[in-house]
Amino acid sequence: MGAVMGTFSSLQTKQRRPSKDKIEDELEMTTVCHRPEGLEQLEAQTNFTKRELQVLYRGFKNFCESMGFLGEKRYKQLQNASMYAHYLFNAFDTAQNGSVKFEDFVMALSILLRGTVHEKLRWTFNLYDINKDGYINKEEMMDIVKAIYDMMGKYTYPVLKEDAPRQHVEVFFQKMDKNKDGVVTLDEFIESCQESLNLENNIGVAGKQLF
């Protein structure tokens, strides 16, 4: 998946190819058993241009399985088989059927790279809401935090304490769980995150005024 992201980054400097390649690009979209939605429709549903979608599709197709979608096993191979990769895959797998189609991938990428703050927060909430019941409970948050710490902890210095994940979750719920009912709703999550963003922006403005 990192290579696909790298392919996207090259869009900023990539020169437009001759128009005759457009026909080849359209033909490429039909070479797998799962055929993505039309480029025009995806262009309307995302923040990508048709040309960018064509480049992204080439990168996606290089890593997907023969049927034209990305299965979790293949995704974990690309992401070093971490538990966090499992949770990321679930967030991309909007149909919860064990596979990520190009449409799933590009819709998520559009939000993460070019979406509004509100759209990005909704996507992040969905990542944390492991069982997709509309709430984040402490068990789910602990699973996510442990997965992140397992993935990054060995590269940190000083070494993280054993109870660091639990402390992180407690701080999260103290801040996010507005009505103290033991779960965090989407509205609570967005409100708390936006409060933090506003505070950071205010501090930044105040800092600039001092100099």
Salt bridges, closest charged atoms under 4 A:
ASP21 OD2 - ARG17 NE 2.81
ASP25 OD2 - ARG51 NH1 2.65
ASP25 OD1 - ARG58 NH2 2.15
GLU26 OE2 - LYS50 NZ 3.07
GLU28 OE1 - ARG58 NE 3.41
GLU40 OE2 - LYS50 NZ 3.22
GLU52 OE1 - ARG114 NH1 2.95
GLU72 OE2 - LYS76 NZ 3.56
GLU72 OE2 - HIS86 ND1 2.41
GLU103 OE1 - HIS34 NE2 3.14
ASP104 OD2 - LYS101 NZ 3.72
ASP163 OD2 - ARG166 NH2 3.57
GLU170 OE2 - LYS138 NZ 3.42
GLU195 OE1 - LYS178 NZ 3.05
